[in-house]
Amino acid sequence: MSKLIASAAIRASHSLFKTAEEMLEKAIAEKGKDFLFEFPDTAFYLPQIYAMTAFPVKTLADMKVALEMAREMLHDLPEEKLWKPYLGEALDSGMATLFCEEIILALRYINGLEPVTDPETGYVYNGFITDTIQRNLGIQLVDGRMPGFAAIIGAAPDADTAVKIVRELQEKNILIFLSGMAKDKNGKLTNVTQQLLSKKVELGWETYIVPLGPDTEHTLYALDWSIRASMIFGGNKPGNYKAHLKYTKDRVFAFALVLGELDDVKWSTGAGAINMGYPAIADSDIPVIHPTGVCTYEHVEKEFDHSKIVQRAFEVRGLKVTVEKPPIPVAYGPAFEGERIRKEDMFIEFGGQRTAAFEWVRTKELDEIEDGKVTLVGTDVEERYKQGGKMPLAVVVDVAGRKMQKDFEAIIERKFHHNINEAQGLWHMGQRDIMWMRISNQAYKDGITLEHLGVIQATMTKNRFKAIVDKVQVTLYFDEKDVLELMGQAKAVYKERDHRLAGLTDESVDLYYSCLLCQSFAPSHVCVISPERLGLCGAYNWLDTKAAFEIDPTGGNQPIKKGEVLDAKAGRWAGVDEYLKANSAGAVESLNLYTIMDNPMTSCGCFECIVAIVPEANGIMLVQRGHTGMTPAGMKFSTLAGTVGGGTQNPGFMGIGVNFITSKKFLYADGGLKRIVWMTKNLKERLGEEFKQRCAEEGVPDLIDKIADETNAEESEKLMEFLASVGHPALEMDPMF
């Protein structure tokens, strides 16, 4: 590491320490040392400090203790003796910088200065990244849809260059964090956020572009996101700093793109990121840093070509991203799924109760269809399209393949939503006969035609299901008479499918399936998926995993032979136990699918919902991801989640997919639905009529009215009063333990 860089990093650490110290003394004087603070919706206090030291920063007095830890890191690095800047000292100063920045940002929250509102555009930056968001994205992190993260710091030479860099990252499905300021080629101090807004680029989690804040210090929020992955998904304990730093280097595929000239704070924050194993590529001429075995911080060449920066970053980080896209005139990738097409931006729409519309997959013989053929059927189709507005639409996709099965039709149909939404300027909602689709004015100007709607479905159906689909043919109907006639046929098929799937039970099959996708983040976690218990992330059911195995026999979904029944009531089989032991490296030896009290299923951390025992009520409570209020267990969701993830078994606590609640096997060994004494109001509404129907089947049709929620009770005492007043059945059931 060069003397210039190490000196700058150490110098900035001292400066940030003084800033943090002054801000903290002022806050203590105004609010008192016992003033409580927590970042929004997190169970990890100040995450960087907590992960590295196991010290929970809860008060201003705690911040003072943490700041002394930063001082200790800097005690051998006096500003006046920068003639001895070695790698170790510079990395220590980088970690001290992260501690100081975390305290500074916490104090800014206390003073109402975070999240920042951009004075030039009025845009409100994201600020701290919540645990809920991290868990919401969990499945995308592990299944390959989101292969890495890029932190863009500073500003591109101009807005067009900023858009090109960001669009390339979006097309490669990279999550993008934005922070910092720099001068553009005209000498104006700006940042990538402002440059993108000037080009009307849609920002936010839905589009994979997340502006954290305008200062370099805001990069700390991205590093906090990374370190929490080690605790949430990796199961690494606070204080085990070696495990955390190894985890972020080996499993969190992040890198930085530093645009514009670097200053001391950028060097020092970069030194902190180097500790975590993150490389950075800069577009300015800088001395090369090569901390062997840690990471790389470098530029490409003096006459910088920004078109190469993303590819260079991928090479340095070791990312291999292969994106399959259809031949269409707009950008394509999951990052465009979150785009919204408002009425004023819409060129044309189909369905959504505006017109008749539906989607239908039909299984055909190989000799019945022509691969790749797209046919438009209707009167004056092109002329009607050019006028915009509204049109009826039937999307009929015929598939054929030697391994194709009727049960896979619904799975292929569900992917239509993603197929369309991943095209920039196209928007899709719903499925079957409640689908709704829009094409934007810009997409129309870019050359999207009606035929492209078929091309997208034909290309992506074959790409995504290549192991089971050998041929795909698409026919699009646009005359209302044809659409309504075919819709009647499709509805009959939908009904027959639903009846067939409803008959699938755990007892009716010999194979369950595993989901090992999350082992990239939680090495000891194995999800076991049966017909009556879907994956805890809510994204995969038994048919999904069966199809996934057919598509990729060596992939993350593998068949599990149930073997001998060891406990039918609890849901335990010899074959499942054998599989678990072999595929969790011996960490998990036994599993009961239908109870939370004895060897429940493990979790990586991206569960939709938590089941937790409420001992005094002789029952359980349910709280879904995203609920930020208190629960009768005395913990919020974010705190509860810390007891469930990381691939460990925790009797009395378990992560589940929401739809498991209405399964007949839900807590079957514990008493089923009658054990639910508390659940959030939002969850009651989400489960709706299906939950009421299941309650009636269990002989307690009024159960939903006897289950408390946050409007009745958020603490144990009030919960017990409510349960007694309504005569909840759990109070009369056998003890849970």
HUSUL-V185341 format. One record per pair of residues at least 4 apart in sequence whose C-alpha atoms are under 6 Angstrom apart, sorted by sequence separation. I is the first residue (numbers start at 1). J is the second residue. D is the distance in Angstrom with one decimal. If there is no record, write none. Layout:
# HUSUL-V185341
i | j | d
I | J | D
I | J | D
This chain:
# HUSUL-V185341
i | j | d
3 | 7 | 5.8
7 | 11 | 6.0
20 | 24 | 6.0
27 | 31 | 5.8
28 | 32 | 4.5
46 | 50 | 6.0
47 | 51 | 5.9
49 | 53 | 5.9
50 | 54 | 4.6
97 | 101 | 6.0
109 | 113 | 5.6
118 | 122 | 5.0
132 | 136 | 6.0
163 | 167 | 5.9
170 | 174 | 5.6
183 | 187 | 5.1
184 | 188 | 5.5
197 | 201 | 5.6
228 | 232 | 5.8
229 | 233 | 5.4
230 | 234 | 4.5
231 | 235 | 5.0
243 | 247 | 6.0
247 | 251 | 5.4
248 | 252 | 4.8
262 | 266 | 5.9
265 | 269 | 5.9
266 | 270 | 5.9
274 | 278 | 5.2
314 | 318 | 5.8
341 | 345 | 5.9
351 | 355 | 4.6
418 | 422 | 5.9
430 | 434 | 5.6
431 | 435 | 4.6
444 | 448 | 5.0
452 | 456 | 6.0
455 | 459 | 5.9
456 | 460 | 5.9
457 | 461 | 5.7
460 | 464 | 5.8
461 | 465 | 5.9
462 | 466 | 5.0
465 | 469 | 5.7
483 | 487 | 5.9
518 | 522 | 5.8
519 | 523 | 4.2
529 | 533 | 5.7
540 | 544 | 5.6
549 | 553 | 4.8
567 | 571 | 5.8
580 | 584 | 5.8
584 | 588 | 5.9
596 | 600 | 5.0
631 | 635 | 5.8
635 | 639 | 5.8
637 | 641 | 5.9
668 | 672 | 4.8
671 | 675 | 6.0
687 | 691 | 5.5
696 | 700 | 5.3
708 | 712 | 5.8
710 | 714 | 5.3
723 | 727 | 5.9
28 | 33 | 5.0
50 | 55 | 5.1
57 | 62 | 5.0
108 | 113 | 5.0
109 | 114 | 4.8
117 | 122 | 5.8
118 | 123 | 5.2
140 | 145 | 5.1
141 | 146 | 5.2
169 | 174 | 5.3
183 | 188 | 5.0
196 | 201 | 5.3
204 | 209 | 5.3
205 | 210 | 5.9
213 | 218 | 5.3
231 | 236 | 5.0
273 | 278 | 5.6
314 | 319 | 4.9
351 | 356 | 5.4
421 | 426 | 5.7
430 | 435 | 4.4
443 | 448 | 5.7
529 | 534 | 5.4
535 | 540 | 5.3
567 | 572 | 5.0
581 | 586 | 4.6
614 | 619 | 5.4
630 | 635 | 5.9
631 | 636 | 5.9
661 | 666 | 5.7
667 | 672 | 4.6
695 | 700 | 5.2
696 | 701 | 4.0
713 | 718 | 5.3
723 | 728 | 5.2
50 | 56 | 5.5
57 | 63 | 6.0
108 | 114 | 5.8
117 | 123 | 5.6
140 | 146 | 5.4
156 | 162 | 5.3
183 | 189 | 4.3
203 | 209 | 5.3
204 | 210 | 5.1
212 | 218 | 6.0
230 | 236 | 5.8
290 | 296 | 5.3
351 | 357 | 4.6
421 | 427 | 5.1
429 | 435 | 5.6
529 | 535 | 5.7
566 | 572 | 5.4
614 | 620 | 5.1
630 | 636 | 4.8
666 | 672 | 5.6
695 | 701 | 5.1
713 | 719 | 5.1
38 | 45 | 5.7
117 | 124 | 4.3
182 | 189 | 5.4
183 | 190 | 6.0
421 | 428 | 5.7
429 | 436 | 5.1
534 | 541 | 4.4
566 | 573 | 5.2
581 | 588 | 5.5
592 | 599 | 5.8
613 | 620 | 4.3
629 | 636 | 6.0
116 | 124 | 5.9
182 | 190 | 5.7
289 | 297 | 5.3
428 | 436 | 5.6
549 | 557 | 5.5
565 | 573 | 4.7
581 | 589 | 4.7
591 | 599 | 5.2
592 | 600 | 5.6
612 | 620 | 5.5
116 | 125 | 5.5
181 | 190 | 5.5
428 | 437 | 4.4
564 | 573 | 5.6
591 | 600 | 5.9
612 | 621 | 5.4
115 | 125 | 5.8
181 | 191 | 4.7
288 | 298 | 5.3
427 | 437 | 5.5
516 | 526 | 5.7
563 | 573 | 6.0
564 | 574 | 5.3
611 | 621 | 5.8
644 | 654 | 6.0
45 | 56 | 5.9
417 | 428 | 5.9
427 | 438 | 5.1
531 | 542 | 5.1
562 | 573 | 5.6
563 | 574 | 5.4
611 | 622 | 4.9
45 | 57 | 5.7
115 | 127 | 4.6
426 | 438 | 5.9
515 | 527 | 5.0
530 | 542 | 5.4
545 | 557 | 5.7
563 | 575 | 4.5
577 | 589 | 5.9
610 | 622 | 5.7
426 | 439 | 4.8
514 | 527 | 5.5
529 | 542 | 5.7
562 | 575 | 4.7
577 | 590 | 4.8
610 | 623 | 5.5
230 | 244 | 5.8
458 | 472 | 5.6
514 | 528 | 4.7
561 | 575 | 5.5
562 | 576 | 5.6
609 | 623 | 5.7
425 | 440 | 5.1
513 | 528 | 6.0
514 | 529 | 5.9
609 | 624 | 4.1
279 | 295 | 5.2
281 | 297 | 6.0
283 | 299 | 5.8
513 | 529 | 5.3
608 | 624 | 5.9
609 | 625 | 5.7
277 | 294 | 5.2
278 | 295 | 5.9
279 | 296 | 4.6
280 | 297 | 4.6
281 | 298 | 5.1
282 | 299 | 4.7
285 | 302 | 5.7
512 | 529 | 5.9
608 | 625 | 5.5
277 | 295 | 5.2
279 | 297 | 5.3
281 | 299 | 5.2
425 | 443 | 5.0
512 | 530 | 5.1
454 | 474 | 5.7
572 | 592 | 4.9
706 | 726 | 5.8
37 | 58 | 5.7
571 | 592 | 5.0
36 | 58 | 5.7
37 | 59 | 5.8
570 | 592 | 5.5
571 | 593 | 4.8
706 | 728 | 5.8
36 | 59 | 4.5
255 | 278 | 5.2
257 | 280 | 5.7
259 | 282 | 5.9
261 | 284 | 6.0
571 | 594 | 5.3
35 | 59 | 5.3
254 | 278 | 5.9
255 | 279 | 5.2
256 | 280 | 4.4
257 | 281 | 5.0
258 | 282 | 4.5
259 | 283 | 5.6
506 | 530 | 6.0
570 | 594 | 5.0
34 | 59 | 5.5
35 | 60 | 5.8
149 | 174 | 5.4
151 | 176 | 5.9
255 | 280 | 5.6
257 | 282 | 5.9
506 | 531 | 5.4
570 | 595 | 6.0
70 | 96 | 4.7
148 | 174 | 5.3
149 | 175 | 4.7
150 | 176 | 4.9
151 | 177 | 4.6
152 | 178 | 5.0
153 | 179 | 5.0
154 | 180 | 4.7
505 | 531 | 5.4
506 | 532 | 5.9
33 | 60 | 5.0
146 | 173 | 5.3
149 | 176 | 5.9
151 | 178 | 5.9
153 | 180 | 5.1
154 | 181 | 4.3
155 | 182 | 5.1
157 | 184 | 4.4
249 | 276 | 5.7
505 | 532 | 5.9
33 | 61 | 4.8
146 | 174 | 5.8
154 | 182 | 4.7
157 | 185 | 4.7
248 | 276 | 5.7
249 | 277 | 4.2
681 | 709 | 5.6
662 | 691 | 5.8
678 | 707 | 5.3
680 | 709 | 4.9
677 | 707 | 4.9
678 | 708 | 4.6
679 | 709 | 5.2
245 | 276 | 5.0
678 | 709 | 5.4
176 | 208 | 5.8
175 | 208 | 4.8
176 | 209 | 4.9
177 | 210 | 4.9
178 | 211 | 4.4
179 | 212 | 5.7
176 | 210 | 6.0
177 | 211 | 5.7
178 | 212 | 5.7
179 | 213 | 5.2
180 | 214 | 4.8
366 | 400 | 5.2
179 | 214 | 5.2
180 | 215 | 4.1
357 | 392 | 5.6
359 | 394 | 6.0
363 | 398 | 5.9
364 | 399 | 5.8
365 | 400 | 5.5
155 | 191 | 4.2
159 | 195 | 4.6
179 | 215 | 5.9
180 | 216 | 4.1
356 | 392 | 5.1
357 | 393 | 4.6
358 | 394 | 5.2
359 | 395 | 4.7
360 | 396 | 5.0
361 | 397 | 4.8
362 | 398 | 4.8
363 | 399 | 5.2
364 | 400 | 5.1
154 | 191 | 5.3
155 | 192 | 4.8
179 | 216 | 5.8
355 | 392 | 5.1
357 | 394 | 5.4
361 | 398 | 5.8
363 | 400 | 5.8
179 | 218 | 5.9
517 | 556 | 5.2
613 | 652 | 5.1
179 | 219 | 5.8
348 | 388 | 4.7
350 | 390 | 5.9
516 | 556 | 4.8
605 | 645 | 4.4
612 | 652 | 5.7
347 | 388 | 5.4
348 | 389 | 4.6
349 | 390 | 5.0
350 | 391 | 5.4
515 | 556 | 5.6
604 | 645 | 5.0
612 | 653 | 4.5
348 | 390 | 5.5
350 | 392 | 5.8
515 | 557 | 4.7
603 | 645 | 4.9
604 | 646 | 5.0
611 | 653 | 5.7
514 | 557 | 5.2
604 | 647 | 5.3
611 | 654 | 5.2
514 | 558 | 5.2
603 | 647 | 5.1
610 | 654 | 5.7
513 | 558 | 5.4
602 | 647 | 5.0
610 | 655 | 4.6
513 | 559 | 4.4
602 | 648 | 5.3
609 | 655 | 5.7
512 | 559 | 5.8
513 | 560 | 5.4
602 | 649 | 5.1
609 | 656 | 5.3
361 | 409 | 5.7
512 | 560 | 5.0
607 | 655 | 5.2
511 | 560 | 5.4
600 | 649 | 6.0
607 | 656 | 5.6
608 | 657 | 5.1
609 | 658 | 6.0
511 | 561 | 4.9
608 | 658 | 6.0
511 | 562 | 5.9
598 | 651 | 5.7
597 | 651 | 4.7
596 | 651 | 5.6
597 | 652 | 5.2
620 | 675 | 5.7
621 | 676 | 5.7
675 | 730 | 5.4
596 | 652 | 5.2
619 | 675 | 4.5
620 | 676 | 5.1
621 | 677 | 5.8
623 | 679 | 5.9
619 | 676 | 5.8
620 | 677 | 5.9
621 | 678 | 4.6
622 | 679 | 4.6
623 | 680 | 5.9
619 | 677 | 5.8
621 | 679 | 5.5
524 | 584 | 4.5
404 | 468 | 5.0
403 | 468 | 4.8
401 | 468 | 5.6
401 | 469 | 4.5
400 | 469 | 5.7
401 | 470 | 4.6
537 | 606 | 5.6
400 | 470 | 5.9
537 | 607 | 4.5
400 | 471 | 5.2
536 | 607 | 4.9
537 | 608 | 5.5
399 | 471 | 5.7
595 | 667 | 4.9
359 | 432 | 5.0
399 | 472 | 4.7
594 | 667 | 4.7
358 | 432 | 5.2
398 | 472 | 5.8
594 | 668 | 5.2
595 | 669 | 5.5
7 | 82 | 5.8
358 | 433 | 4.1
398 | 473 | 5.2
594 | 669 | 5.7
595 | 670 | 5.8
397 | 473 | 5.9
358 | 435 | 5.8
397 | 474 | 4.6
525 | 602 | 5.8
182 | 260 | 5.4
396 | 474 | 5.8
525 | 603 | 5.9
6 | 85 | 5.4
396 | 475 | 5.3
525 | 604 | 6.0
13 | 93 | 5.8
20 | 100 | 6.0
374 | 454 | 5.7
395 | 476 | 5.0
3 | 85 | 5.9
394 | 476 | 5.6
522 | 604 | 5.3
632 | 714 | 5.1
10 | 93 | 5.4
17 | 100 | 5.7
394 | 477 | 5.0
468 | 551 | 5.9
631 | 714 | 5.0
632 | 715 | 4.1
6 | 90 | 5.1
13 | 97 | 5.0
20 | 104 | 5.3
337 | 421 | 4.7
351 | 435 | 5.9
352 | 436 | 4.3
393 | 477 | 5.6
467 | 551 | 4.4
630 | 714 | 5.8
632 | 716 | 4.7
126 | 211 | 5.9
127 | 212 | 4.9
337 | 422 | 4.9
351 | 436 | 4.5
393 | 478 | 4.9
1 | 87 | 5.9
125 | 211 | 5.5
126 | 212 | 4.9
336 | 422 | 5.1
350 | 436 | 5.7
392 | 478 | 5.3
125 | 212 | 5.4
350 | 437 | 5.1
42 | 130 | 5.9
125 | 213 | 5.4
334 | 422 | 5.0
336 | 424 | 5.5
349 | 437 | 5.5
392 | 480 | 5.7
41 | 130 | 5.3
42 | 131 | 5.2
333 | 422 | 4.8
349 | 438 | 4.2
394 | 483 | 5.5
332 | 422 | 5.4
348 | 438 | 5.8
332 | 423 | 4.5
348 | 439 | 5.5
332 | 424 | 5.9
347 | 439 | 5.7
128 | 221 | 5.6
331 | 424 | 5.4
347 | 440 | 5.0
330 | 424 | 5.8
346 | 440 | 4.4
347 | 441 | 4.6
345 | 440 | 5.7
346 | 441 | 5.5
345 | 441 | 5.8
570 | 669 | 5.0
371 | 471 | 4.6
372 | 472 | 5.7
373 | 473 | 5.0
374 | 474 | 4.8
375 | 475 | 4.7
376 | 476 | 5.0
377 | 477 | 4.8
378 | 478 | 5.1
569 | 669 | 5.4
371 | 472 | 5.0
372 | 473 | 5.5
374 | 475 | 5.8
378 | 479 | 5.2
371 | 473 | 5.6
156 | 259 | 5.6
150 | 254 | 5.8
152 | 256 | 5.8
155 | 259 | 5.3
148 | 253 | 4.8
149 | 254 | 4.5
150 | 255 | 5.1
151 | 256 | 4.6
152 | 257 | 4.8
153 | 258 | 4.9
154 | 259 | 5.0
155 | 260 | 5.9
148 | 254 | 5.6
150 | 256 | 5.5
152 | 258 | 6.0
154 | 260 | 6.0
619 | 730 | 5.9
618 | 730 | 6.0
101 | 217 | 5.9
538 | 657 | 4.4
536 | 656 | 4.1
537 | 657 | 5.4
536 | 657 | 4.1
525 | 647 | 4.2
524 | 647 | 5.1
522 | 646 | 5.7
522 | 647 | 5.8
208 | 335 | 5.3
533 | 660 | 5.7
207 | 335 | 4.7
207 | 336 | 5.5
326 | 456 | 5.6
207 | 338 | 5.1
532 | 663 | 6.0
206 | 338 | 3.9
326 | 459 | 5.6
171 | 332 | 5.9
171 | 333 | 4.9
173 | 335 | 5.8
170 | 335 | 5.3
94 | 268 | 5.1
94 | 269 | 5.9
48 | 224 | 5.7
47 | 224 | 5.8
94 | 271 | 4.5
95 | 272 | 4.8
94 | 272 | 3.7
91 | 271 | 5.4
54 | 238 | 4.4
54 | 239 | 4.2
53 | 239 | 4.3
51 | 238 | 4.4
52 | 239 | 4.9
50 | 238 | 6.0
51 | 239 | 5.5
52 | 241 | 4.7
12 | 264 | 5.3
12 | 265 | 5.3
9 | 264 | 5.9
8 | 264 | 4.8
9 | 267 | 5.2
9 | 268 | 3.8
234 | 521 | 5.5
1 | 289 | 4.9
233 | 521 | 5.4
234 | 522 | 4.6
233 | 522 | 5.2
233 | 604 | 5.0
233 | 605 | 5.3
232 | 605 | 5.8
143 | 517 | 5.7
142 | 517 | 5.7
142 | 518 | 5.3
235 | 646 | 3.7
234 | 646 | 5.1
233 | 646 | 4.8
138 | 606 | 4.9
135 | 606 | 4.7
132 | 626 | 5.4
43 | 638 | 5.1
42 | 638 | 5.6
43 | 639 | 4.7
